[in-house]
Each structure stands twice: as C-alpha cells, then as structure tokens.
Amino acid sequence: MKVIDDARSKDTPNYAGNIIYILAGLPEFLRKPMMRNRLNEFFTLQDEDKVEMIRNVVDALPSMDMGTVAKLFKTWLELLHEFGDDKRISIFSIYAIVMASNVEKITRIDFAPLVEALNSLDASVRSATTSSMKHVLQNIDEEKRRMLLSGIPENLLRELGLSA
C-alpha cells in the first residue's frame, strides 16, 4: 500500500508513513517486539530528535488510511502502557506540542478509527492512557492547549472525557 504524500512533500518520500504501513502490515507477534525496540530507541534520543520524529509522523497522518493507522495505534498504546506514566506523558507532551503547532494538519485527520482503537483497549490501559492525555492537557501552555483542542472535533473530546 502506497502512502500519498501531501503537496508540501511531493519531492520527498513519506518515510514515516511508509514505516507505519510496514509495521501495521506485520502480524502482532512481529509488530509488538519491533515497536517496543523502536520505543526504547526513541526514549534514548535527544529532545530535538524526538520532536523531529514526531513531527514526521504528524505530517504523514492526514494522507494516510486511518484504519491502518488505528491498528498500529492500538499496539503503540498497549506498549506505552508497559513503559509507565512518565514515559507515556513525555511522548504525549511532545505530540501535543507538535500537533498544536500543526492545527491545519490535525483538522484533516479522521480521529474516529483512533478513538475506536482506544475504546477497544483493556480498561486499565484505556484508563491510564486517557489519564495521561488529561495530565498533558492540564499542564501544557494555555495557548498550545487552545490551539490543539481547536483542531480536534468536540464530540471526540467529549467521548474521551477531555472536553471542558
């Protein structure tokens, strides 16, 4: 399955999107250990590299099939649960900041499959995940929070218990 690059990156391959499709296409017994290793590597990176990696993912999302992304998202959330609150909050914080600065991109994302993936998680994993999301939103700069929340449909924020 080929990833469709957005207009801004016509001359550059969408590496993040291609990696997402490759990982999503793997059986779970291969996908989980590979993703666990990638997360371990991620947490050893310098902050600038973490931001750049997440920016690449956020840039790729609007052009991707969200059903495929949701499959990978569920595995990613399960693995993040294993890493604990501090690491989960740290990665969610970076995503929040990057997404707040790219509101035009996040408004083009179909969040429904991602919410379905979140809702399909074990109750303890889902609870810890939404708790971490709420923590990030409560502790992010007010302007960034406003920008981020403006790009996410209100009905999805309500479903996740993240609306005001």
Beta strands, then each sheet from edge to edge (+ up, - down):
end
